[in-house]
Amino acid sequence: MSIQGGSSTNNKGLLSSLKVRLILSALLVILVLMPLIGLTLNDAFKQQAKSATRNELSAYVSAVLAVTEVEDKQLVMPEQLLNNQFNVIQSGLYALISTPSLQKQNNDLLLSGTQDTISSHSPNILWQSNSFLGLEAPDNLPYPVTGQSAFSEITLEGKAYLIYSFSALFEHQSSAKQTGQFPLTIHIIKDQADFKLQVKQFTKQLWTWLLILMVLLIIVQAAWLSWTIKPLAQFTHELREVEQGHANQLKTIYPTELQAVARQLNALLNTEQNQRKRYRNALSDLAHSLKTPLAVIQSQKGLSRSAVEQVDVINKMIEHQLKRAQSAAGSSWHLGIKVSSVSDKLIRTLAKIYQEPQILINQHVDPQAIFKGDQSDLTEILGNVLDNACKAAKSQVLLTVTTTENLLTITVEDDGKGVTTEQRTQIFERGIRADSYQHGHGIGLAIVRDLIDSYNGQLSVSTSERLGGAKFLFSFSLGAG
């Protein structure tokens, strides 16, 4: 059985993490939704403030309209209005009464008591409030249809104002007892300073509270996400414990969505472990049953030398195939053994064996390096390679073990004659020896090759730059069994 995805998951980047996806989605909602809400509320307030200003100016129009009279083609207005802002010069609130064109009135309209307030630059202005003194009326005053109103913005001397205009039609009776019509438009103009100040204050307060709310939401979301994905973190931790050989089962009670997965995984682990145990027991029984007849054959006298050699080869072949079949590579995803625990024992043993001449075996092993496989397989690999290195070395052997996030690398170097290019492929074939060792049958490196292949590892032979002899390098992925 092989479970893959550890290294490939990391290679896909942060977006492959469910935790990161949840955090990003929550942040996206907060950082996009809240500003949209802020913009919507700010615009709604601005429209509401404009609507309130329009209603205010409409009320002023009604107040002005109430005191407006037309007598004998003459506009009669009081000297002062009830609202004192219309009486204070340049107070920011102004009232104007105008007609679209004075020519339409045949130049016979006269003003009663207000001739001194008319601007000569605006011949269509019939009346203006005292507050408008010193200002020049614009030429683009709006003139809505009679009975209708208009609300817009206007510029007076480079400054923006809001203007509300209402057109009315007065009927009057002349001295000749003739009835006529007198059209006029009342304009109420107000400075936008108050309006803009209201909008500015609201905008500042709105974004301040929205920012505080966003920070609070981020904190709440972080706490909520941490609580929500806590079972996933525990699930990952337990899987890692199983992978490293520290546990055989998942023991935590998970939420409903994960409990079924945990239950099925535990069943799978139990089945695999029991099957591997039965398989190894059967192979062990087979080994014993085969070795006994072979031992009897070897003990017979009168066997030819070639027959003895062939029986010996059969013994080695059986041993090799049994070791290969017993390899735990197929289920190594939930196994784990520290390399240092195996290498220390092997180096102590080999140091006792190779004393004359003495071989110095140095090691630089990462204490946290984990081999995702069975201890016996790692012992077989390291033992064969180190034993061959000691046989080939003059005085030194170096074992180096390094680990990265996804890769375990093991290097064995010696200061012997090295291995030629032609021999680098031959030494891994059964029965082929590249040295003149007095012991061994040329099968150890073949076992190493088969074991490394069963773990989907990589094996290479080159010349050691440090010691000058052979350099065996093999690597295993930590993300897949």
C-alpha positions as CSV (number, residue, x, y, z in Angstrom):
1,M,0.0,0.0,0.0
2,S,1.3,3.4,-0.9
3,I,-0.1,6.8,0.2
4,Q,1.2,9.7,-1.8
5,G,0.6,13.5,-1.7
6,G,2.9,14.9,1.0
7,S,5.6,16.3,-1.3
8,S,3.2,17.1,-4.1
9,T,0.9,19.0,-1.7
10,N,3.8,21.2,-0.6
11,N,4.8,21.8,-4.2
12,K,1.4,23.2,-5.0
13,G,1.9,26.2,-2.8
14,L,0.0,27.7,0.1
15,L,-3.4,27.4,-1.7
16,S,-3.3,23.6,-1.4
17,S,-3.8,24.1,2.4
18,L,-7.4,23.9,3.5
19,K,-6.5,26.2,6.5
20,V,-5.0,28.8,4.2
21,R,-8.0,28.6,1.9
22,L,-10.4,29.2,4.8
23,I,-8.4,32.1,6.1
24,L,-8.1,33.7,2.7
25,S,-11.8,33.3,2.0
26,A,-12.7,34.8,5.3
27,L,-10.3,37.7,4.8
28,L,-11.7,38.2,1.3
29,V,-15.2,38.4,2.6
30,I,-14.2,40.9,5.3
31,L,-11.8,43.0,3.1
32,V,-14.3,43.2,0.2
33,L,-17.7,43.1,1.8
34,M,-17.0,45.7,4.6
35,P,-15.6,48.4,2.2
36,L,-18.6,47.8,-0.1
37,I,-20.9,48.3,2.9
38,G,-19.0,51.4,3.8
39,L,-19.3,52.8,0.3
40,T,-23.0,52.0,0.1
41,L,-23.7,53.6,3.5
42,N,-21.7,56.6,2.7
43,D,-23.4,57.1,-0.6
44,A,-26.8,56.5,1.1
45,F,-26.0,59.1,3.7
46,K,-24.9,61.6,1.0
47,Q,-28.1,61.1,-0.9
48,Q,-30.1,61.4,2.3
49,A,-28.3,64.6,3.3
50,K,-29.0,66.0,-0.2
51,S,-32.6,65.0,0.1
52,A,-32.9,66.7,3.5
53,T,-31.3,69.9,2.0
54,R,-33.7,69.7,-0.9
55,N,-36.6,69.6,1.5
56,E,-35.2,72.4,3.5
57,L,-34.8,74.6,0.3
58,S,-38.3,73.6,-0.8
59,A,-39.6,74.9,2.5
60,Y,-37.7,78.2,1.9
61,V,-39.3,78.4,-1.5
62,S,-42.7,78.0,0.1
63,A,-41.9,80.7,2.6
64,V,-40.8,83.1,-0.1
65,L,-43.7,82.2,-2.3
66,A,-46.1,83.0,0.5
67,V,-44.9,86.6,0.7
68,T,-44.7,87.1,-3.0
69,E,-47.4,89.3,-4.6
70,V,-48.0,90.7,-8.1
71,E,-50.0,93.9,-8.5
72,D,-50.6,95.5,-11.8
73,K,-47.7,93.7,-13.4
74,Q,-45.5,94.7,-10.5
75,L,-43.6,92.2,-8.2
76,V,-44.1,93.3,-4.6
77,M,-41.8,91.8,-2.0
78,P,-41.2,92.7,1.7
79,E,-38.0,94.5,2.7
80,Q,-37.0,91.6,4.9
81,L,-37.9,87.9,5.1
82,L,-38.8,86.0,8.3
83,N,-35.7,83.8,8.1
84,N,-32.9,86.1,9.2
85,Q,-30.3,84.4,7.0
86,F,-31.9,86.0,4.0
87,N,-31.3,89.4,5.6
88,V,-27.6,89.0,6.5
89,I,-25.2,89.9,3.7
90,Q,-23.5,86.8,2.2
91,S,-24.8,84.5,4.9
92,G,-24.6,81.5,2.6
93,L,-28.4,81.3,2.1
94,Y,-29.8,83.4,-0.8
95,A,-33.1,83.9,-2.5
96,L,-33.6,85.1,-6.1
97,I,-36.7,85.7,-8.2
98,S,-36.2,85.8,-12.0
99,T,-37.8,85.3,-15.3
100,P,-36.3,83.5,-18.3
101,S,-36.1,86.7,-20.3
102,L,-37.1,90.3,-19.6
103,Q,-37.8,90.8,-23.3
104,K,-40.8,88.5,-22.9
105,Q,-42.3,91.0,-20.5
106,N,-42.1,93.7,-23.1
107,N,-39.8,95.7,-20.8
108,D,-42.8,97.0,-18.9
109,L,-42.3,95.2,-15.5
110,L,-41.4,97.5,-12.7
111,L,-40.2,96.4,-9.2
112,S,-41.8,97.9,-6.1
113,G,-39.3,98.9,-3.5
114,T,-36.4,96.7,-4.7
115,Q,-34.9,98.4,-7.7
116,D,-31.7,99.1,-5.8
117,T,-31.0,95.4,-5.3
118,I,-31.1,94.4,-9.0
119,S,-27.8,93.6,-10.6
120,S,-27.3,95.3,-13.8
121,H,-25.2,92.3,-15.0
122,S,-28.3,90.0,-14.7
123,P,-31.2,91.7,-16.4
124,N,-33.5,88.7,-15.8
125,I,-33.3,89.0,-12.0
126,L,-36.6,90.5,-10.7
127,W,-35.6,90.4,-7.0
128,Q,-32.9,89.2,-4.7
129,S,-32.6,88.9,-0.9
130,N,-30.4,91.2,1.0
131,S,-28.0,88.3,1.7
132,F,-27.1,88.2,-2.0
133,L,-25.7,91.8,-2.0
134,G,-22.2,91.9,-3.5
135,L,-22.6,88.7,-5.5
136,E,-23.2,88.4,-9.2
137,A,-26.1,86.2,-10.3
138,P,-25.0,83.4,-12.8
139,D,-26.4,83.3,-16.3
140,N,-27.2,79.6,-16.1
141,L,-30.0,79.7,-13.6
142,P,-32.4,76.7,-14.1
143,Y,-35.9,77.4,-15.2
144,P,-38.2,74.4,-14.7
145,V,-41.6,74.1,-16.3
146,T,-44.4,76.0,-14.5
147,G,-45.5,74.2,-11.4
148,Q,-42.3,72.0,-11.4
149,S,-39.1,72.3,-9.4
150,A,-35.4,71.6,-10.0
151,F,-32.6,70.7,-7.6
152,S,-29.0,70.9,-8.8
153,E,-25.6,72.4,-8.1
154,I,-24.4,75.8,-9.3
155,T,-21.2,77.8,-9.1
156,L,-21.1,81.3,-7.7
157,E,-17.7,83.1,-8.1
158,G,-15.8,79.8,-8.2
159,K,-17.6,78.2,-5.2
160,A,-20.1,75.3,-5.3
161,Y,-23.7,75.9,-4.1
162,L,-26.9,73.9,-4.1
163,I,-29.9,75.5,-5.8
164,Y,-33.6,74.7,-5.7
165,S,-35.7,76.4,-8.3
166,F,-39.5,76.5,-8.6
167,S,-41.5,78.1,-11.4
168,A,-44.9,79.7,-10.8
169,L,-47.5,81.6,-12.8
170,F,-49.2,84.6,-11.1
171,E,-52.5,86.0,-12.5
172,H,-52.9,89.7,-12.0
173,Q,-55.5,92.3,-12.8
174,S,-54.4,95.6,-14.3
175,S,-56.0,99.0,-13.8
176,A,-57.9,98.5,-17.0
177,K,-59.5,95.5,-15.4
178,Q,-57.7,93.2,-17.7
179,T,-56.4,89.8,-16.4
180,G,-52.9,88.9,-17.3
181,Q,-50.3,86.2,-16.4
182,F,-47.0,86.9,-14.6
183,P,-44.5,83.9,-14.8
184,L,-41.5,83.8,-12.4
185,T,-39.1,81.4,-10.9
186,I,-38.0,81.4,-7.3
187,H,-34.4,80.3,-6.6
188,I,-33.1,79.3,-3.2
189,I,-29.3,79.0,-3.1
190,K,-27.4,77.5,-0.2
191,D,-23.7,77.1,0.5
192,Q,-22.5,73.5,0.4
193,A,-20.2,74.0,3.4
194,D,-22.6,72.6,5.9
195,F,-23.6,69.7,3.6
196,K,-20.0,68.8,2.9
197,L,-19.1,69.1,6.6
198,Q,-21.9,66.6,7.5
199,V,-20.8,64.2,4.8
200,K,-17.1,64.5,5.9
201,Q,-17.9,63.9,9.6
202,F,-20.2,60.9,8.8
203,T,-17.6,59.5,6.4
204,K,-14.8,59.8,9.0
205,Q,-16.9,58.2,11.7
206,L,-18.2,55.5,9.4
207,W,-14.8,54.3,8.3
208,T,-13.4,54.5,11.8
209,W,-16.1,52.1,13.1
210,L,-15.9,49.9,10.0
211,L,-12.1,49.6,10.5
212,I,-12.7,48.7,14.2
213,L,-15.4,46.2,13.1
214,M,-13.1,44.7,10.5
215,V,-10.3,44.1,13.0
216,L,-12.9,42.5,15.4
217,L,-14.3,40.3,12.7
218,I,-10.8,39.2,11.7
219,I,-10.0,38.3,15.3
220,V,-13.4,36.5,15.6
221,Q,-12.9,34.7,12.3
222,A,-9.4,33.6,13.3
223,A,-10.6,32.2,16.6
224,W,-13.5,30.5,14.8
225,L,-11.3,29.0,12.1
226,S,-8.8,27.8,14.7
227,W,-11.6,26.1,16.6
228,T,-13.2,24.7,13.4
229,I,-10.0,23.2,11.9
230,K,-8.6,22.0,15.2
231,P,-9.8,18.4,14.5
232,L,-8.0,18.5,11.1
233,A,-4.8,19.6,12.9
234,Q,-5.2,16.7,15.3
235,F,-5.9,14.3,12.5
236,T,-2.7,15.5,10.7
237,H,-0.7,15.1,13.9
238,E,-1.9,11.5,14.4
239,L,-1.2,10.6,10.8
240,R,2.3,11.9,11.3
241,E,2.7,9.8,14.4
242,V,1.6,6.7,12.4
243,E,3.9,7.6,9.6
244,Q,6.9,7.8,11.9
245,G,6.1,4.6,13.6
246,H,5.1,6.1,17.0
247,A,1.5,4.9,16.8
248,N,-0.4,2.1,15.1
249,Q,-3.9,3.6,15.2
250,L,-5.8,6.9,15.2
251,K,-7.3,7.2,18.7
252,T,-9.0,10.6,18.8
253,I,-12.8,10.9,18.6
254,Y,-13.3,13.2,15.6
255,P,-16.4,15.0,14.3
256,T,-18.8,13.1,12.2
257,E,-17.2,14.1,8.9
258,L,-13.8,12.8,9.9
259,Q,-14.8,9.9,12.1
260,A,-15.8,7.7,9.2
261,V,-12.4,8.4,7.5
262,A,-10.5,7.6,10.8
263,R,-12.5,4.4,11.3
264,Q,-11.8,3.2,7.7
265,L,-8.1,4.1,8.0
266,N,-7.8,2.2,11.3
267,A,-9.4,-0.8,9.7
268,L,-7.0,-0.5,6.8
269,L,-4.0,-0.3,9.1
270,N,-5.2,-3.3,11.1
271,T,-5.7,-5.4,7.9
272,E,-2.4,-4.4,6.4
273,Q,-0.5,-5.1,9.6
274,N,-2.1,-8.5,10.1
275,Q,-1.6,-9.4,6.5
276,R,2.1,-8.4,6.5
277,K,2.6,-10.4,9.7
278,R,1.1,-13.5,8.2
279,Y,3.0,-13.0,5.0
280,R,6.4,-12.7,6.9
281,N,5.6,-15.7,9.0
282,A,4.8,-17.8,6.0
283,L,8.0,-16.7,4.3
284,S,10.0,-17.5,7.4
285,D,8.5,-21.0,7.5
286,L,9.3,-21.4,3.8
287,A,12.9,-20.3,4.4
288,H,13.4,-22.9,7.1
289,S,11.7,-25.6,5.1
290,L,14.0,-25.0,2.1
291,K,17.3,-24.5,4.1
292,T,17.0,-27.9,5.8
293,P,17.0,-30.0,2.6
294,L,19.7,-27.9,1.1
295,A,21.8,-28.3,4.3
296,V,21.4,-32.1,4.0
297,I,22.4,-32.0,0.3
298,Q,25.5,-29.9,1.2
299,S,26.5,-32.4,3.9
300,Q,26.6,-35.3,1.5
301,K,30.0,-36.6,0.7
302,G,31.2,-37.1,-2.8
303,L,29.4,-34.1,-4.3
304,S,31.3,-32.5,-7.1
305,R,32.7,-29.0,-6.6
306,S,30.3,-27.6,-9.2
307,A,27.3,-29.2,-7.4
308,V,28.4,-27.6,-4.1
309,E,28.7,-24.2,-5.7
310,Q,25.3,-24.5,-7.3
311,V,23.7,-25.5,-3.9
312,D,25.5,-22.5,-2.4
313,V,24.1,-20.2,-5.1
314,I,20.6,-21.6,-4.5
315,N,21.0,-20.8,-0.8
316,K,22.0,-17.2,-1.6
317,M,19.2,-16.8,-4.1
318,I,16.7,-18.0,-1.6
319,E,18.0,-15.6,1.0
320,H,18.0,-12.8,-1.5
321,Q,14.5,-13.4,-2.7
322,L,13.1,-13.8,0.8
323,K,14.7,-10.6,1.9
324,R,13.2,-8.9,-1.1
325,A,9.8,-10.3,-0.5
326,Q,9.8,-9.4,3.1
327,S,10.6,-5.8,2.4
328,A,8.1,-3.4,4.0
329,A,8.4,-0.9,1.2
330,G,4.8,-1.4,0.1
331,S,3.5,-0.3,3.5
332,S,6.3,2.1,4.6
333,W,4.1,5.2,4.6
334,H,3.1,4.4,8.2
335,L,6.5,3.2,9.3
336,G,9.4,5.3,10.5
337,I,12.8,4.7,12.0
338,K,15.6,7.1,12.9
339,V,18.6,6.5,10.7
340,S,21.0,7.3,13.6
341,S,19.6,4.4,15.6
342,V,20.5,1.9,12.9
343,S,23.8,3.5,11.7
344,D,25.2,3.7,15.3
345,K,24.8,0.0,15.8
346,L,26.2,-0.9,12.4
347,I,29.3,1.3,12.8
348,R,30.0,-0.2,16.2
349,T,29.8,-3.7,14.8
350,L,31.9,-3.0,11.7
351,A,34.5,-1.2,13.8
352,K,35.0,-4.5,15.7
353,I,35.2,-6.5,12.5
354,Y,37.6,-4.3,10.5
355,Q,40.5,-3.9,13.0
356,E,43.3,-5.2,11.0
357,P,43.9,-3.1,9.1
358,Q,41.9,-0.7,11.2
359,I,39.2,1.1,9.2
360,L,38.1,4.5,10.7
361,I,34.3,5.0,10.1
362,N,33.2,8.5,10.5
363,Q,29.5,9.6,10.3
364,H,27.7,12.9,9.9
365,V,24.1,11.9,10.5
366,D,21.2,14.3,11.0
367,P,19.7,13.2,14.3
368,Q,16.2,14.0,13.1
369,A,16.6,12.0,9.8
370,I,13.7,9.5,9.5
371,F,13.7,6.5,7.1
372,K,10.1,5.9,6.0
373,G,10.3,2.1,6.1
374,D,11.1,-1.0,8.0
375,Q,14.1,-1.1,10.3
376,S,15.3,-4.4,8.9
377,D,15.3,-3.0,5.3
378,L,17.4,0.0,6.4
379,T,19.8,-2.3,8.2
380,E,20.1,-4.4,5.1
381,I,20.8,-1.4,2.9
382,L,23.3,0.4,5.2
383,G,24.9,-2.8,6.3
384,N,25.7,-4.0,2.8
385,V,26.9,-0.7,1.5
386,L,29.1,0.0,4.6
387,D,30.5,-3.5,4.6
388,N,31.5,-3.2,1.0
389,A,33.0,0.3,1.7
390,C,35.0,-1.1,4.6
391,K,36.3,-4.0,2.3
392,A,37.3,-1.5,-0.4
393,A,38.7,1.2,1.9
394,K,42.4,1.7,2.8
395,S,41.7,3.4,6.1
396,Q,38.6,5.6,6.0
397,V,34.9,5.4,5.4
398,L,32.5,8.3,5.7
399,L,28.7,8.0,6.2
400,T,26.7,11.2,5.6
401,V,22.9,11.4,6.1
402,T,21.0,14.6,5.4
403,T,17.3,15.4,5.2
404,T,15.2,18.1,3.7
405,E,11.5,18.7,3.8
406,N,10.8,16.0,1.3
407,L,14.0,14.0,0.7
408,L,16.3,11.7,2.7
409,T,19.8,11.4,1.3
410,I,22.4,8.8,2.4
411,T,26.0,8.9,1.2
412,V,28.7,6.3,1.8
413,E,32.3,7.2,0.7
414,D,35.6,5.4,1.0
415,D,39.3,6.0,0.2
416,G,39.8,2.9,-1.8
417,K,40.5,2.4,-5.5
418,G,37.0,3.4,-6.5
419,V,34.7,1.9,-9.0
420,T,35.2,2.4,-12.8
421,T,32.5,3.6,-15.1
422,E,32.1,0.1,-16.6
423,Q,31.7,-1.5,-13.2
424,R,29.1,1.0,-11.9
425,T,26.3,-0.9,-13.5
426,Q,27.7,-4.4,-13.2
427,I,28.2,-4.4,-9.4
428,F,24.4,-4.3,-8.8
429,E,23.9,-7.6,-10.7
430,R,23.7,-10.8,-8.7
431,G,26.9,-12.7,-8.7
432,I,29.0,-9.9,-10.1
433,R,31.9,-8.6,-8.0
434,A,33.9,-5.6,-8.7
435,D,36.6,-6.2,-6.1
436,S,38.9,-9.0,-5.0
437,Y,37.3,-9.4,-1.5
438,Q,38.0,-12.8,0.1
439,H,34.4,-13.0,1.4
440,G,31.0,-12.4,-0.2
441,H,29.2,-13.8,-3.1
442,G,28.4,-10.6,-5.0
443,I,24.8,-10.5,-3.9
444,G,24.8,-7.8,-1.2
445,L,24.6,-4.8,-3.6
446,A,21.9,-6.6,-5.7
447,I,19.8,-6.8,-2.5
448,V,20.5,-3.1,-1.9
449,R,19.4,-2.2,-5.4
450,D,16.2,-4.2,-5.1
451,L,15.4,-2.7,-1.7
452,I,16.0,0.8,-3.0
453,D,13.8,0.2,-6.0
454,S,11.0,-1.2,-3.9
455,Y,11.0,2.1,-2.0
456,N,11.1,4.1,-5.2
457,G,14.5,5.5,-4.2
458,Q,17.3,6.7,-6.4
459,L,20.8,5.1,-6.4
460,S,24.0,6.4,-8.0
461,V,27.7,5.5,-7.9
462,S,30.5,8.0,-8.5
463,T,33.9,9.1,-7.3
464,S,34.3,10.6,-3.8
465,E,35.6,14.1,-4.0
466,R,36.6,14.0,-0.3
467,L,38.2,10.6,0.0
468,G,39.0,9.7,-3.6
469,G,37.4,6.3,-3.6
470,A,33.8,5.2,-4.4
471,K,30.8,7.2,-3.5
472,F,27.4,5.5,-3.1
473,L,24.5,7.9,-2.9
474,F,20.9,6.9,-2.5
475,S,17.9,9.1,-1.7
476,F,14.3,8.4,-0.7
477,S,11.2,10.6,-0.9
478,L,9.7,11.4,2.5
479,G,6.3,12.1,1.1
480,A,5.6,8.8,-0.4
481,G,6.1,5.2,0.5
